């Protein structure tokens, strides 16, 4: 909302993908953007975010569960700079924006007279999944919508079982884009209504999926994008999977697929 933002800068935390998106928007609309990113984020995410003119501050992700530095630093920037604080997932506009991708999927499948029995999507804070779930549920009411999470970062799976949002103390995975502590408040009602279950995938299986799609199809995917393919390849679900996300450094990628 440009009227609400006015001359204020934008402050947000992100592992890198949302950072690039909001940095591009800032460049497009001539707004100052300040991003808080983990110090171990892939270099390609730093480079792309900076290429759009955003300023980056870093924090130590390995100790964030103890220090709360990510959220504290983002709040401090917002206060000191008079910035509007944006969430990478817990925001109706972010959910709606991700829903556009879901609508594109629905429209493409309808053009080819396809039906959908299952729909898989990675889930962490829930921004991507909430938007997609709304679109898929509207376009294919009989589809079973399922989340996919890293084995040691399954906050949504635990939330479904408990019937309430569950916060993890220290989510860990090579899937750097799927390490939110809990599902967002705006996301939870949508996910609880439309997402039937979530499956957990060990990092070893995600690495194998990255290697498989690279060796067979020449596609380089980041772990957070390959995790749904891993769920299909290992038989956790039996269906076709679309893979997105290639923001991974070459050296780290080759280390992962050779493990």
LOMAR-610036 format. One line per field, with one value per residue: residue in three letters; x, y, z of N, C-alpha, C, O, CB in turn. Coordinates in steps of 0.05 Angstrom, whole numbers, plus 5000, padded with zeros to 4 digits. Glycine has a CB too. Example, Ala and Ser with C-alpha at 12.3 -4.5 7.8 and 13.67 -1.06 7.14 Angstrom:
REM LOMAR-610036
rest: (ALA/SER)
n_X: (5264/5257)
n_Y: (4886/4955)
n_Z: (5156/5142)
ca_X: (5246/5273)
ca_Y: (4910/4979)
ca_Z: (5156/5143)
c_X: (5264/5258)
c_Y: (4934/5001)
c_Z: (5156/5157)
o_X: (5285/5268)
o_Y: (4934/5023)
o_Z: (5169/5161)
cb_X: (5226/5282)
cb_Y: (4911/4988)
cb_Z: (5181/5114)
This chain:
REM LOMAR-610036
rest: (UNK/UNK/UNK/UNK/UNK/UNK/UNK/UNK/UNK/UNK/UNK/UNK/UNK/UNK/UNK/UNK/UNK/UNK/UNK/UNK/UNK/UNK/UNK/UNK/UNK/UNK/UNK/UNK/UNK/UNK/UNK/UNK/UNK/UNK/UNK/UNK/UNK/UNK/UNK/UNK/UNK/UNK/UNK/UNK/UNK/UNK/UNK/UNK/UNK/UNK/UNK/UNK/UNK/UNK/UNK/UNK/UNK/UNK/UNK/UNK/UNK/UNK/UNK/UNK/UNK/UNK/UNK/UNK/UNK/UNK/UNK/UNK/UNK/UNK/UNK/UNK/UNK/UNK/UNK/UNK/UNK/UNK/UNK/UNK/UNK/UNK/UNK/UNK/UNK/UNK/UNK/UNK/UNK/UNK/UNK/UNK/UNK/UNK/UNK/UNK/UNK/UNK/UNK/UNK/UNK/UNK/UNK/UNK/UNK/UNK/UNK/UNK/UNK/UNK/UNK/UNK/UNK/UNK/UNK/UNK/UNK/UNK/UNK/UNK/UNK/UNK/UNK/UNK/UNK/UNK/UNK/UNK/UNK/UNK/UNK/UNK/UNK/UNK/UNK/UNK/UNK/UNK/UNK/UNK/UNK/UNK/UNK/UNK/UNK/UNK/UNK/UNK/UNK/UNK/UNK/UNK/UNK/UNK/UNK/UNK/UNK/UNK/UNK/UNK/UNK/UNK/UNK/UNK/UNK/UNK/UNK/UNK/UNK/UNK/UNK/UNK/UNK/UNK/UNK/UNK/UNK/UNK/UNK/UNK/UNK/UNK/UNK/UNK/UNK/UNK/UNK/UNK/UNK/UNK/UNK/UNK/UNK/UNK/UNK/UNK/UNK/UNK/UNK/UNK/UNK/UNK/UNK/UNK/UNK/UNK/UNK/UNK/UNK/UNK/UNK/UNK/UNK/UNK/UNK/UNK/UNK/UNK/UNK/UNK/UNK/UNK/UNK/UNK/UNK/UNK/UNK/UNK/UNK/UNK/UNK/UNK/UNK/UNK/UNK/UNK/UNK/UNK/UNK/UNK/UNK/UNK/UNK/UNK/UNK/UNK/UNK/UNK/UNK/UNK/UNK/UNK/UNK/UNK/UNK)
n_X: (5017/5021/5005/5002/5055/5083/5134/5165/5217/5225/5228/5249/5255/5288/5306/5324/5295/5244/5268/5294/5249/5220/5259/5264/5214/5220/5259/5231/5190/5217/5232/5265/5296/5309/5340/5341/5383/5403/5471/5493/5467/5457/5506/5487/5436/5446/5473/5434/5394/5421/5431/5385/5384/5375/5391/5430/5429/5460/5451/5467/5448/5454/5451/5404/5358/5368/5381/5344/5356/5344/5289/5292/5330/5305/5260/5285/5309/5264/5243/5284/5295/5246/5215/5169/5149/5154/5128/5154/5117/5072/5025/4969/4973/5020/5004/4962/4992/5024/4983/4971/5008/4986/4937/4955/4974/4926/4897/4929/4927/4872/4866/4888/4852/4859/4854/4862/4887/4921/4958/5020/5062/5118/5124/5129/5132/5084/5066/5071/5045/4993/4972/4974/4941/4890/4879/4882/4844/4798/4798/4802/4765/4764/4815/4870/4905/4971/5024/5096/5152/5217/5248/5267/5242/5187/5141/5089/5064/5064/5030/4982/4969/4962/4922/4929/4973/5040/5102/5169/5229/5281/5286/5318/5354/5379/5347/5341/5302/5258/5253/5222/5200/5148/5081/5050/5003/4962/4964/4952/4893/4877/4909/4895/4844/4847/4892/4907/4945/5014/5078/5141/5209/5273/5337/5376/5347/5327/5374/5387/5345/5357/5404/5384/5348/5383/5421/5388/5357/5384/5374/5385/5369/5350/5351/5301/5267/5270/5250/5197/5198/5231/5196/5161/5195/5213/5168/5133/5090/5050/5054/5057/5106/5119/5177/5207/5253/5318/5359/5416/5483/5536/5581/5563/5518/5540/5568/5526/5496/5533/5537)
n_Y: (4976/5037/5088/5083/5072/5117/5163/5131/5084/5012/4957/4891/4821/4765/4702/4706/4699/4726/4774/4789/4797/4839/4878/4886/4908/4955/4981/4988/5023/5064/5063/5061/5003/4960/4902/4847/4794/4725/4710/4668/4660/4640/4665/4682/4700/4745/4776/4783/4811/4858/4877/4901/4946/4945/4953/4913/4881/4837/4776/4728/4667/4617/4625/4650/4629/4633/4687/4718/4754/4766/4784/4825/4860/4875/4902/4944/4971/4988/5023/5061/5081/5098/5063/5023/4960/4898/4833/4770/4730/4731/4765/4795/4817/4794/4740/4743/4760/4714/4681/4694/4665/4614/4620/4624/4572/4543/4565/4550/4493/4485/4503/4461/4422/4393/4356/4360/4319/4317/4366/4392/4432/4467/4486/4535/4590/4599/4634/4626/4576/4587/4626/4596/4553/4576/4589/4539/4509/4536/4530/4475/4439/4387/4372/4346/4381/4387/4397/4403/4392/4404/4352/4366/4413/4418/4452/4464/4414/4396/4435/4425/4375/4391/4427/4481/4538/4519/4534/4524/4512/4511/4506/4466/4455/4442/4469/4530/4568/4550/4555/4580/4597/4588/4582/4637/4684/4705/4667/4617/4605/4598/4556/4516/4507/4490/4456/4390/4355/4346/4326/4301/4311/4284/4318/4290/4262/4305/4325/4283/4286/4335/4322/4283/4310/4345/4312/4283/4320/4368/4411/4460/4463/4497/4473/4484/4486/4436/4400/4383/4350/4310/4287/4262/4227/4192/4164/4182/4211/4199/4225/4274/4327/4396/4436/4492/4548/4566/4590/4581/4573/4554/4523/4504/4477/4435/4407/4389/4355/4315/4288)
n_Z: (5000/4977/4993/5049/5061/5042/5049/5080/5095/5082/5125/5136/5153/5124/5094/5044/4994/4996/5008/4960/4928/4954/4952/4898/4888/4918/4889/4841/4857/4879/4934/4997/5021/5074/5094/5138/5142/5150/5169/5142/5095/5026/4979/4930/4942/4974/4936/4895/4922/4938/4887/4872/4900/4955/5026/5070/5132/5177/5217/5268/5254/5279/5333/5341/5363/5416/5425/5397/5359/5305/5301/5338/5316/5269/5288/5315/5272/5245/5283/5292/5240/5225/5195/5156/5178/5147/5137/5116/5107/5142/5128/5098/5046/5026/5026/4988/4944/4935/4923/4871/4841/4850/4823/4771/4763/4768/4724/4681/4683/4676/4624/4597/4608/4655/4716/4788/4836/4881/4914/4927/4969/4994/5063/5114/5146/5121/5081/5024/5018/5040/5004/4955/4970/4976/4923/4896/4924/4910/4854/4845/4878/4899/4907/4945/4990/5009/5056/5057/5096/5126/5164/5215/5224/5230/5244/5226/5218/5272/5292/5265/5289/5342/5339/5343/5336/5338/5365/5347/5382/5359/5297/5247/5186/5119/5085/5078/5069/5096/5152/5192/5257/5272/5245/5212/5241/5208/5169/5191/5200/5146/5128/5164/5149/5095/5085/5088/5110/5130/5107/5129/5112/5111/5110/5081/5042/5014/4992/4958/4922/4898/4872/4837/4803/4780/4754/4719/4692/4688/4721/4770/4835/4895/4964/4991/4949/4925/4961/4958/4913/4934/4970/4936/4906/4945/4957/4996/4981/4924/4865/4812/4811/4814/4811/4842/4851/4853/4880/4900/4921/4878/4896/4946/4929/4898/4937/4969/4934/4926/4972)
ca_X: (5000/5040/4996/5010/5084/5091/5163/5179/5231/5213/5246/5239/5275/5284/5329/5335/5277/5227/5286/5298/5224/5213/5280/5257/5191/5230/5272/5210/5174/5236/5230/5288/5290/5330/5334/5357/5387/5423/5498/5501/5450/5473/5516/5470/5413/5457/5480/5410/5380/5436/5430/5360/5387/5368/5412/5428/5442/5461/5450/5478/5425/5460/5445/5380/5338/5375/5383/5322/5368/5331/5266/5300/5344/5285/5244/5302/5312/5238/5240/5305/5293/5218/5208/5146/5160/5140/5133/5157/5095/5049/5013/4948/4982/5039/4988/4949/5012/5031/4959/4972/5021/4967/4918/4968/4974/4898/4889/4945/4916/4845/4869/4894/4831/4870/4843/4883/4880/4938/4975/5041/5077/5134/5110/5145/5115/5058/5057/5068/5024/4967/4963/4968/4919/4865/4874/4877/4818/4777/4798/4799/4754/4768/4844/4881/4928/4989/5048/5121/5170/5241/5243/5272/5230/5159/5123/5062/5055/5057/5007/4958/4963/4954/4899/4937/5000/5061/5128/5192/5251/5304/5284/5344/5353/5392/5326/5343/5277/5236/5261/5207/5195/5120/5064/5040/4976/4944/4966/4942/4866/4875/4922/4880/4819/4851/4914/4898/4966/5041/5097/5167/5230/5300/5355/5390/5329/5326/5399/5385/5327/5372/5422/5368/5337/5405/5433/5369/5344/5402/5362/5397/5348/5357/5338/5274/5251/5272/5239/5172/5206/5240/5172/5150/5214/5215/5143/5117/5066/5052/5043/5076/5114/5133/5198/5215/5274/5346/5377/5435/5510/5546/5598/5547/5501/5554/5574/5501/5488/5553/5537)
ca_Y: (5000/5059/5111/5078/5073/5145/5167/5113/5060/4986/4939/4864/4799/4745/4686/4715/4700/4750/4797/4797/4807/4866/4896/4894/4927/4980/4994/4996/5046/5084/5063/5050/4977/4950/4874/4832/4767/4709/4714/4645/4658/4637/4689/4690/4715/4771/4791/4792/4831/4883/4887/4917/4970/4942/4952/4888/4877/4808/4766/4701/4648/4594/4632/4667/4616/4642/4716/4732/4777/4772/4800/4849/4878/4885/4922/4967/4986/5001/5046/5081/5092/5105/5045/5004/4933/4879/4805/4754/4711/4736/4790/4789/4824/4773/4716/4749/4759/4686/4669/4698/4642/4593/4625/4617/4543/4535/4572/4533/4466/4486/4505/4434/4404/4375/4356/4358/4302/4324/4390/4394/4457/4471/4504/4543/4610/4595/4654/4614/4556/4599/4637/4575/4537/4590/4587/4511/4500/4549/4520/4446/4435/4360/4367/4343/4400/4376/4411/4388/4407/4390/4334/4379/4440/4412/4466/4463/4388/4396/4453/4410/4355/4403/4444/4509/4544/4510/4547/4507/4527/4514/4490/4463/4442/4456/4485/4556/4583/4536/4553/4597/4584/4580/4592/4664/4687/4708/4642/4594/4598/4589/4530/4497/4501/4478/4437/4366/4342/4354/4304/4309/4300/4288/4332/4271/4257/4329/4326/4262/4297/4356/4308/4268/4328/4357/4292/4274/4342/4391/4433/4465/4473/4500/4453/4491/4481/4408/4383/4370/4328/4289/4274/4244/4207/4172/4150/4193/4216/4188/4244/4291/4350/4419/4446/4520/4557/4558/4608/4565/4577/4531/4506/4490/4458/4411/4393/4376/4333/4294/4276)
ca_Z: (5000/4974/5009/5077/5063/5038/5047/5099/5084/5089/5139/5137/5155/5103/5088/5018/4971/5000/5007/4932/4918/4964/4943/4870/4890/4927/4866/4822/4867/4890/4963/5010/5033/5092/5098/5158/5131/5165/5159/5126/5071/5001/4968/4907/4953/4981/4911/4881/4938/4936/4860/4869/4916/4984/5046/5084/5158/5182/5244/5272/5255/5296/5361/5342/5381/5443/5427/5385/5345/5279/5305/5352/5298/5250/5303/5320/5247/5240/5302/5288/5213/5218/5173/5157/5180/5130/5143/5092/5104/5159/5119/5078/5019/5018/5020/4963/4923/4930/4911/4842/4829/4850/4802/4745/4762/4762/4697/4662/4684/4664/4595/4587/4617/4675/4743/4808/4859/4903/4910/4947/4970/5018/5082/5137/5157/5110/5061/4998/5019/5044/4979/4936/4980/4970/4894/4889/4936/4894/4827/4845/4905/4908/4910/4972/4992/5029/5061/5059/5114/5135/5186/5240/5224/5224/5262/5217/5224/5300/5296/5257/5309/5367/5334/5349/5327/5355/5359/5351/5395/5342/5272/5233/5160/5097/5072/5093/5066/5110/5180/5210/5283/5273/5224/5218/5251/5185/5152/5205/5194/5119/5127/5180/5134/5068/5082/5103/5125/5123/5109/5137/5094/5121/5092/5064/5020/4998/4976/4937/4902/4884/4854/4817/4782/4765/4737/4699/4677/4686/4736/4796/4853/4923/4980/4997/4925/4918/4982/4949/4896/4951/4982/4915/4899/4966/4961/5017/4966/4897/4847/4798/4827/4801/4829/4838/4870/4845/4893/4915/4911/4863/4912/4966/4915/4890/4962/4978/4917/4926/4999)
c_X: (5018/5031/5004/5040/5094/5121/5179/5194/5216/5235/5233/5262/5268/5309/5340/5315/5257/5244/5289/5272/5217/5235/5274/5234/5201/5244/5252/5195/5191/5232/5256/5280/5314/5322/5352/5358/5406/5450/5507/5483/5468/5481/5498/5446/5422/5461/5455/5395/5394/5434/5405/5361/5381/5394/5408/5442/5440/5459/5460/5454/5429/5453/5419/5359/5343/5373/5359/5331/5354/5308/5273/5312/5324/5268/5260/5306/5287/5235/5259/5303/5265/5207/5182/5157/5142/5147/5136/5135/5070/5036/4993/4957/5002/5024/4974/4968/5020/5007/4958/4986/5003/4946/4930/4969/4946/4891/4903/4933/4888/4847/4875/4874/4841/4854/4867/4873/4895/4954/4995/5055/5094/5120/5129/5128/5087/5049/5052/5046/4996/4956/4956/4944/4892/4859/4867/4850/4795/4775/4793/4790/4759/4798/4852/4906/4945/5014/5072/5140/5195/5235/5247/5262/5200/5139/5094/5049/5047/5033/4981/4950/4952/4929/4904/4965/5020/5087/5150/5214/5274/5301/5311/5340/5371/5373/5324/5318/5254/5242/5247/5202/5166/5105/5052/5011/4956/4943/4951/4913/4862/4886/4906/4855/4825/4873/4909/4920/4993/5060/5125/5188/5257/5318/5369/5373/5326/5351/5398/5366/5340/5391/5407/5359/5359/5417/5414/5358/5361/5392/5376/5377/5360/5342/5308/5255/5249/5258/5213/5178/5216/5217/5160/5169/5216/5189/5126/5090/5070/5038/5065/5081/5127/5153/5205/5237/5301/5366/5396/5463/5521/5562/5582/5528/5515/5562/5549/5494/5508/5554/5524)
c_Y: (5025/5084/5108/5081/5102/5147/5149/5092/5035/4970/4911/4844/4778/4728/4692/4717/4723/4775/4807/4809/4835/4886/4905/4914/4955/4995/5004/5021/5066/5086/5050/5024/4968/4921/4862/4803/4752/4711/4691/4640/4654/4664/4700/4707/4743/4788/4801/4813/4858/4895/4904/4941/4969/4943/4926/4890/4847/4801/4737/4681/4626/4600/4647/4655/4624/4672/4731/4756/4785/4791/4826/4870/4890/4907/4947/4985/5002/5026/5068/5095/5101/5088/5030/4976/4914/4851/4789/4734/4719/4763/4783/4795/4804/4747/4720/4748/4731/4672/4673/4675/4618/4595/4618/4587/4533/4541/4555/4505/4465/4488/4478/4413/4384/4377/4352/4340/4309/4349/4392/4421/4458/4490/4510/4564/4609/4614/4642/4594/4567/4611/4616/4558/4550/4586/4558/4502/4512/4536/4490/4437/4407/4353/4365/4361/4392/4393/4392/4405/4391/4374/4348/4408/4438/4425/4464/4435/4386/4413/4439/4390/4367/4420/4473/4513/4536/4523/4528/4524/4531/4496/4490/4448/4456/4473/4512/4573/4571/4534/4573/4582/4574/4591/4619/4664/4690/4682/4619/4587/4587/4560/4509/4488/4484/4457/4413/4353/4353/4330/4316/4296/4305/4303/4314/4265/4281/4332/4306/4272/4319/4343/4295/4287/4342/4336/4283/4296/4368/4415/4436/4478/4477/4480/4459/4487/4451/4390/4369/4346/4305/4273/4254/4221/4185/4158/4160/4202/4206/4207/4258/4316/4371/4430/4475/4527/4547/4577/4594/4570/4552/4512/4490/4470/4432/4394/4377/4351/4310/4279/4248)
c_Z: (5000/4990/5038/5080/5060/5033/5066/5084/5093/5103/5141/5142/5134/5100/5060/4995/4973/4998/4979/4921/4927/4956/4914/4871/4899/4905/4846/4831/4882/4920/4975/5025/5049/5100/5120/5148/5149/5152/5141/5102/5046/4989/4945/4918/4962/4956/4897/4896/4937/4908/4855/4888/4945/5001/5062/5111/5164/5212/5245/5275/5275/5325/5363/5360/5410/5446/5416/5368/5320/5283/5319/5333/5278/5263/5308/5295/5241/5258/5296/5261/5206/5196/5178/5158/5164/5139/5117/5087/5119/5153/5097/5049/5009/5010/4993/4940/4915/4917/4881/4828/4829/4828/4774/4741/4754/4733/4676/4661/4671/4634/4582/4596/4637/4701/4763/4831/4884/4895/4933/4946/4995/5037/5105/5152/5146/5089/5034/4998/5023/5019/4958/4944/4973/4940/4886/4899/4920/4866/4825/4873/4916/4913/4939/4973/5015/5031/5062/5075/5119/5160/5213/5240/5218/5242/5253/5223/5254/5306/5288/5278/5334/5364/5341/5339/5347/5347/5366/5364/5376/5317/5257/5207/5141/5081/5085/5090/5081/5140/5198/5236/5286/5249/5232/5226/5229/5168/5165/5199/5165/5116/5142/5165/5109/5066/5100/5120/5116/5126/5115/5120/5107/5101/5073/5039/5002/4981/4953/4915/4885/4864/4831/4795/4767/4745/4714/4681/4676/4702/4763/4814/4881/4940/4985/4973/4918/4938/4974/4930/4912/4963/4961/4908/4920/4973/4984/5006/4938/4877/4832/4813/4810/4820/4822/4858/4861/4858/4912/4904/4899/4880/4933/4953/4908/4915/4971/4961/4916/4953/4998)
o_X: (5028/5049/5012/5049/5111/5132/5203/5186/5198/5258/5209/5285/5245/5331/5362/5318/5254/5234/5288/5273/5210/5228/5277/5234/5191/5241/5254/5189/5180/5230/5267/5260/5337/5301/5377/5338/5424/5453/5527/5483/5490/5466/5495/5436/5408/5453/5454/5385/5381/5434/5405/5341/5382/5415/5385/5465/5421/5464/5461/5443/5410/5448/5412/5343/5325/5364/5353/5316/5352/5306/5261/5306/5326/5262/5249/5305/5287/5225/5252/5309/5261/5192/5174/5172/5118/5170/5121/5133/5048/5036/4999/4950/5003/5031/4974/4962/5023/5011/4946/4978/5003/4938/4916/4965/4944/4880/4891/4930/4882/4830/4868/4879/4832/4842/4888/4852/4884/4962/4987/5060/5084/5106/5143/5112/5067/5027/5032/5029/4978/4932/4935/4928/4873/4835/4848/4836/4774/4753/4781/4807/4758/4804/4842/4926/4936/5025/5069/5145/5195/5219/5232/5272/5188/5122/5076/5026/5026/5017/4961/4926/4935/4915/4885/4979/5019/5094/5152/5218/5286/5312/5325/5323/5379/5381/5306/5313/5231/5236/5259/5200/5161/5116/5046/4995/4934/4923/4938/4907/4846/4874/4903/4845/4809/4872/4907/4915/4995/5058/5131/5186/5264/5313/5375/5384/5323/5349/5407/5372/5336/5393/5416/5362/5355/5422/5424/5351/5352/5400/5378/5368/5377/5321/5292/5231/5229/5254/5209/5165/5211/5219/5150/5160/5222/5188/5106/5069/5093/5014/5089/5064/5144/5146/5209/5240/5307/5389/5393/5466/5514/5558/5586/5524/5505/5564/5552/5488/5502/5569/5522)
o_Y: (5032/5098/5127/5091/5110/5133/5151/5082/5036/4969/4909/4850/4774/4739/4683/4735/4738/4796/4831/4828/4852/4910/4928/4933/4975/5020/5027/5038/5083/5108/5032/5024/4968/4916/4867/4789/4763/4712/4693/4619/4664/4683/4724/4725/4763/4811/4824/4832/4878/4919/4921/4956/4989/4935/4919/4899/4834/4818/4724/4679/4616/4581/4656/4670/4623/4682/4753/4775/4809/4812/4848/4893/4914/4927/4969/5009/5025/5047/5092/5119/5112/5098/5025/4968/4913/4845/4794/4722/4713/4782/4768/4781/4797/4735/4702/4738/4724/4653/4657/4666/4602/4576/4607/4577/4516/4523/4547/4494/4446/4476/4474/4389/4360/4398/4343/4346/4309/4352/4394/4432/4449/4508/4492/4557/4617/4612/4647/4594/4558/4607/4617/4550/4536/4581/4554/4488/4499/4532/4480/4429/4403/4332/4380/4355/4390/4403/4369/4428/4366/4382/4343/4425/4453/4412/4463/4434/4375/4407/4441/4387/4355/4426/4489/4494/4543/4523/4517/4548/4553/4474/4510/4429/4479/4490/4516/4590/4581/4513/4583/4557/4554/4608/4624/4646/4678/4676/4603/4563/4569/4543/4486/4466/4466/4441/4416/4342/4368/4316/4338/4272/4328/4301/4322/4263/4279/4339/4312/4267/4320/4353/4295/4282/4350/4343/4276/4291/4387/4438/4416/4500/4462/4470/4441/4484/4442/4366/4347/4326/4282/4249/4233/4198/4162/4141/4147/4201/4205/4205/4255/4327/4365/4433/4481/4514/4523/4578/4595/4571/4530/4488/4466/4448/4410/4369/4354/4330/4288/4260/4235)
o_Z: (5021/5000/5051/5101/5076/5016/5068/5063/5109/5093/5146/5135/5128/5103/5053/4979/4954/4988/4974/4906/4911/4954/4908/4856/4890/4903/4835/4814/4896/4931/4963/5039/5040/5111/5119/5146/5162/5128/5127/5090/5045/4989/4942/4904/4958/4955/4888/4884/4934/4904/4837/4890/4959/4992/5067/5112/5156/5229/5224/5297/5287/5340/5385/5372/5427/5466/5425/5364/5313/5270/5313/5335/5271/5251/5305/5296/5233/5249/5296/5259/5184/5179/5201/5140/5168/5146/5098/5066/5109/5169/5079/5031/4985/4990/4976/4918/4892/4901/4867/4807/4809/4816/4757/4719/4737/4720/4656/4639/4658/4620/4558/4594/4638/4707/4755/4843/4906/4872/4956/4924/5016/5028/5115/5169/5159/5079/5022/4980/5010/5012/4946/4927/4965/4933/4870/4885/4917/4855/4805/4890/4940/4922/4956/4960/5038/5011/5067/5070/5117/5177/5232/5255/5202/5254/5269/5231/5261/5324/5302/5284/5347/5383/5345/5333/5371/5323/5388/5357/5376/5316/5256/5206/5145/5065/5102/5107/5079/5152/5217/5236/5299/5235/5255/5219/5230/5156/5151/5193/5161/5104/5132/5167/5102/5047/5125/5141/5096/5146/5106/5114/5112/5077/5050/5017/4978/4957/4931/4891/4861/4841/4808/4771/4744/4722/4692/4658/4663/4696/4778/4809/4890/4931/4984/4976/4907/4932/4983/4931/4906/4965/4969/4905/4913/4991/4991/5020/4928/4873/4838/4827/4793/4844/4798/4878/4862/4848/4936/4879/4908/4879/4936/4964/4913/4913/4979/4971/4907/4956/5019)
cb_X: (4981/5042/4965/5001/5097/5083/5171/5158/5261/5203/5252/5224/5276/5276/5322/5356/5261/5213/5313/5306/5202/5210/5308/5249/5170/5250/5291/5191/5152/5232/5205/5300/5283/5333/5336/5344/5398/5414/5517/5502/5432/5457/5544/5460/5401/5484/5496/5392/5379/5465/5430/5336/5371/5353/5411/5440/5427/5486/5421/5497/5419/5489/5468/5369/5339/5403/5408/5302/5397/5321/5245/5319/5366/5267/5235/5330/5319/5215/5244/5333/5302/5216/5230/5126/5161/5146/5110/5184/5104/5057/5036/4923/4995/5059/4967/4935/5037/5039/4934/4987/5046/4953/4908/4997/4983/4879/4895/4974/4915/4829/4891/4922/4818/4900/4822/4891/4885/4957/4958/5062/5057/5163/5084/5173/5127/5039/5078/5094/5030/4968/4984/4993/4921/4868/4898/4900/4816/4782/4824/4826/4724/4757/4860/4887/4918/4997/5047/5133/5155/5264/5262/5302/5243/5155/5131/5060/5076/5081/5011/4963/4989/4976/4876/4935/5002/5063/5131/5202/5261/5330/5263/5365/5323/5406/5299/5367/5271/5232/5291/5180/5201/5107/5041/5043/4973/4954/4994/4945/4848/4890/4950/4872/4806/4857/4941/4887/4966/5051/5097/5173/5228/5313/5375/5397/5302/5323/5423/5374/5302/5387/5438/5344/5318/5427/5440/5346/5317/5406/5332/5422/5324/5352/5352/5272/5262/5300/5235/5153/5228/5258/5151/5144/5241/5226/5149/5130/5058/5041/5025/5066/5132/5113/5223/5191/5268/5348/5361/5428/5528/5562/5619/5530/5490/5579/5583/5478/5483/5580/5522)
cb_Y: (5000/5067/5114/5050/5056/5161/5196/5101/5059/4971/4950/4856/4787/4757/4656/4696/4673/4748/4790/4773/4788/4865/4882/4869/4916/4976/4974/4973/5036/5111/5047/5071/4956/4968/4858/4834/4769/4679/4718/4620/4683/4621/4685/4666/4700/4768/4774/4767/4822/4878/4864/4900/4991/4916/4977/4865/4894/4796/4768/4699/4637/4587/4649/4670/4586/4633/4725/4742/4771/4746/4785/4843/4863/4862/4910/4959/4967/4982/5036/5068/5071/5134/5026/5009/4925/4883/4793/4739/4684/4736/4809/4804/4852/4767/4711/4776/4775/4672/4680/4725/4635/4592/4654/4629/4530/4549/4602/4532/4456/4509/4525/4426/4389/4382/4333/4386/4272/4301/4416/4371/4481/4481/4491/4555/4637/4594/4675/4600/4536/4621/4655/4557/4532/4619/4596/4493/4509/4578/4526/4432/4440/4340/4389/4313/4430/4347/4427/4381/4412/4409/4310/4379/4458/4383/4495/4469/4366/4406/4479/4396/4339/4421/4434/4514/4575/4479/4573/4494/4511/4506/4503/4450/4441/4436/4470/4572/4584/4508/4557/4606/4604/4589/4572/4681/4711/4731/4635/4598/4622/4608/4531/4509/4526/4500/4451/4346/4312/4379/4287/4304/4313/4261/4348/4245/4247/4354/4320/4236/4308/4373/4287/4254/4349/4366/4267/4260/4348/4399/4429/4483/4454/4529/4451/4520/4496/4399/4399/4390/4337/4301/4294/4260/4219/4186/4122/4217/4247/4159/4264/4297/4342/4440/4428/4539/4547/4559/4630/4535/4586/4540/4522/4511/4471/4418/4412/4395/4343/4306/4294)
cb_Z: (5024/4945/5007/5085/5041/5062/5052/5118/5094/5063/5168/5111/5184/5076/5090/5010/4969/5027/5019/4916/4926/4995/4944/4854/4910/4950/4852/4818/4884/4877/4972/5031/5011/5118/5072/5186/5103/5167/5181/5143/5068/4980/4957/4891/4976/4996/4893/4876/4968/4943/4840/4876/4904/4989/5064/5067/5181/5170/5256/5296/5227/5294/5372/5314/5378/5450/5411/5406/5339/5266/5322/5375/5283/5239/5330/5331/5224/5245/5331/5290/5193/5211/5167/5133/5210/5100/5161/5093/5113/5189/5108/5084/5020/5041/5042/4964/4931/4955/4923/4836/4845/4877/4802/4745/4788/4781/4691/4670/4712/4675/4588/4595/4593/4680/4747/4819/4852/4911/4907/4944/4969/5012/5092/5128/5153/5130/5059/4990/5041/5066/4967/4934/5010/4977/4879/4900/4965/4891/4814/4837/4904/4888/4897/4979/4995/5022/5086/5030/5141/5140/5185/5246/5202/5226/5264/5187/5217/5317/5280/5230/5315/5377/5350/5380/5321/5354/5375/5325/5419/5357/5254/5250/5149/5079/5072/5083/5037/5098/5182/5197/5306/5300/5218/5194/5270/5167/5148/5235/5197/5099/5139/5207/5126/5050/5090/5084/5121/5139/5083/5167/5066/5128/5108/5078/5030/5016/4995/4949/4915/4903/4869/4830/4795/4785/4753/4712/4689/4658/4739/4793/4853/4933/5006/5006/4901/4916/5007/4936/4876/4974/4990/4889/4894/4991/4966/5031/4966/4895/4861/4769/4850/4791/4827/4841/4898/4814/4908/4916/4934/4839/4926/4982/4889/4874/4984/4978/4889/4921/5019)
